[in-house]
Amino acid sequence: MVDPASGLNEIADVRIADGSITEIAPDLEGDGAEVIDADGAVVAPGFVDVHTHLREPGREDEETIASASAGAAAGGYTAICAMPNTDPVCDTSSVAEKVWALGRETGLVDVRVAGALSRGLQGAVMADIGEMVHSAARVRMFTDDGHGVQDSLFARRTMEYLVAFDGIYAEHCEDAALAADGQMHEGDRSAGLGLRGIPAEAEELMAARDIALARLTGCRLHLLHVSTAGSVELVRRAKAEGARITAEATPHHFTLTDAALETYDPLMKVNPPLRASEDLDAIVRGLADGTIDAIATDHAPHAVEEKDQEFSYAPPGMLGLETALALGLTQLVEPGHLDLSRLVEVLSTQPARILGLTDQGSLEVGSAANVVVFDPSARWTVDASSLQSRSRNTPFDGRELTGRVMHTFFGGRPTVHDGKVLSEATI
Amino acid sequence: MIKHLLSMDQLSADQITHVLDTAEQLRSVTDRPIKKLPTLRGRTVCNLFYEASTRTRISFELAAKRLSADVINFSADSKSSVAKGESFKDTAWTLEAMGVDAIIVRHSSSGAPHQLARWVKASVLNAGDGSHEHPTQALLDLFSIRQHFKDFEGLKVSIVGDVLHSRVARSNVKGLVTMGADVTLVGPPTLIPPQAAGWGATISHDLDSVIGDVDICYLLRVQKERQNEQLFPSLREYAALWGLDSRRQARMKRDSLVMHPGPMNRGVEISADVSESPRSIILDQVSNGLAVRMSLLYLMLGGDRPDSAGTVPELSEQLV
């Protein structure tokens, strides 16, 4: 059992009853309970994804709240946070409540909702922030993800306003003018491939601005999908100075570099783009030393026909929910960059804290039984066609990875058993 | 020979020489009363052009016809084809289903020929993809240079202008460096990516400091449609600092040449009198394109492969 929140890291049995963890001790008696043999497996608090694109409402052909929930459960998640760039945009309490309610109806994970900072993600007029905070969805994180907020005064004002609710200002750091029409990371490869580059500085300038504005306003700042060595360093320094800042990194940014673009495969197109190997190394170090708080998937489903286009027309984004744990184990734990406990911390403990989810990210006795059981050494090959997602745009199809989810429990109920997602009917 | 021609990266110095030698032999066809060889009879070549082109498309069409291939032309403005109509992949599959043997593709999106090559069994020839490459242009340029200089080794070539957005520049740098030439890229820093230092070329921002020393001054087209991107203050200033006019040309070595891939902006990167001067081989480049493209189609579509009797017909025999 590995639970960084309570410092637990030992071999033990766990008893779940009435939705809660009721007992943790070596060699518990069966007492007529259903017994799951987890010999050799890891029992950890269910994972929490701060950054998921559910596509519903608007693009239900690509993903629905139900299919994303199933993918999340299969990946060991018990909570996900829906990004607001849907159609309609989640900039009102009615959309937020609808997404939240559909998540509850599906019942496979806790679907939290991130609200837009601005109406229609236009970066000009504030979204209904307070109403979303006070809605049934109890929105806590706000972002215009997909776009950075270009207007510094608007960024300042929304940060100031969010202080009233202890809301989190989450930024997709990208200076739009510098990144304009960029297709990939700017560097040797973009120059050679003739694809317009997005310089690391497009991200770092906005990260630096936001850190300064967070200091000015006292607002909580969360940097989404940090992808460059410079951004990691900015976060490191800001934290050393005591700023209220958290940061996340995606599995693809600690696994792939811009070398993957050599074949012009649109599956490798993502925003922020896959960066240079120095950036990847900095992300790994940042995850190891605590600069980066969480692994977030930026799960971004796209229809086959959208990705099967010319590289420059294809939309950016990759699936992530069902491969995040295995990539963490394969890329971070196996090579010795992170120990297992730190991996659980960045997949569960910390993201639960960022979102303020007190019933997630912990295995303490008495807490809600949001639990994942995974085999840390099982080898498996990613098969895009067998994913739970309605989309197929994983860049890892055919890749052999280590570590597989065996069981997931959400609120004490099994959502995944022996690697199979249990549909609503069987729960 | 290679199956697809996507990038000059694919060709070694020996292979480039082979393409140019074959082009040399095929060039004579153009001078004959009946300008046609039976080599690719029964083969089908499709020109798939998603971007406007005159010389490249006509040159490929003529090259295929001179080798007796059947030619289909498919032109679609890339933007309108995205807005409505068939996707690139469906078009590729349609052509595949009709059994074409080669697809010559031009596209505004870098890498489109690479994607196409993954979707079809036909040979794919890159006729220019975005800001990436234009390998047949590089080969016809090498052919044109070879008509005047015996050896590429140590040849001093300056490529002047918008290297950043130029597929001609990328392919030419690769081809020239492979053949042993000394390449210098000249232009304002906004148009020369610093990473080009890793391509085996040197970088200069001062045309006047290099012009006296070059064997070939290769001028790139200024893409006027990029004027609003603030890459340089004005066309006038560009012409003054990086354009080749008669004053600069006067400082060039005897026997040095001026090249341009066309279409030219006279008065910007090249003055009218320079473009028509004896140093200019710009029209030779155009006519050589035909022979080089014939050579590529001939080699890539198996003109030199054994026939049913197991004999490889010598090109020289076919030319008799």
Contacts between the chains, C-beta under 8 A, distances in Angstrom:
chain1	res1	chain2	res2	distance
A	183	B	110	7.7
A	187	B	195	6.7
A	188	B	195	4.6
A	188	B	198	5.7
A	190	B	195	8.0
A	191	B	164	7.9
A	191	B	193	4.2
A	191	B	195	3.7
A	191	B	196	6.5
A	192	B	170	7.3
A	192	B	195	7.2
A	192	B	199	7.4
A	193	B	110	6.1
A	193	B	111	6.8
A	193	B	132	6.1
A	194	B	110	4.2
A	194	B	111	8.0
A	194	B	129	7.3
A	194	B	130	5.4
A	194	B	131	3.6
A	194	B	132	3.2
A	194	B	133	7.0
A	194	B	167	6.3
A	194	B	170	6.2
A	195	B	110	5.1
A	195	B	111	7.2
A	195	B	130	7.4
A	195	B	131	7.4
A	195	B	132	7.6
A	196	B	131	7.5
A	263	B	111	7.9
A	263	B	114	6.2
A	263	B	118	8.0
A	264	B	110	7.0
A	264	B	111	2.7
A	264	B	112	7.8
A	264	B	114	4.7
A	264	B	115	5.9
A	265	B	115	8.0
A	266	B	115	8.0
A	305	B	87	6.6
A	308	B	87	6.9
A	308	B	89	5.1
A	309	B	82	7.7
A	309	B	87	6.5
A	309	B	88	6.4
A	309	B	89	7.6
A	310	B	78	7.7
A	310	B	88	5.6
A	310	B	107	6.6
A	310	B	109	3.7
A	310	B	111	7.6
A	310	B	112	5.1
A	310	B	115	6.8
A	311	B	109	5.7
A	311	B	110	6.6
A	311	B	111	4.7
A	311	B	112	7.4
A	311	B	115	7.1
A	312	B	108	7.7
A	312	B	109	4.2
A	312	B	110	6.9
A	312	B	130	7.0
A	313	B	82	6.0
A	313	B	109	6.5
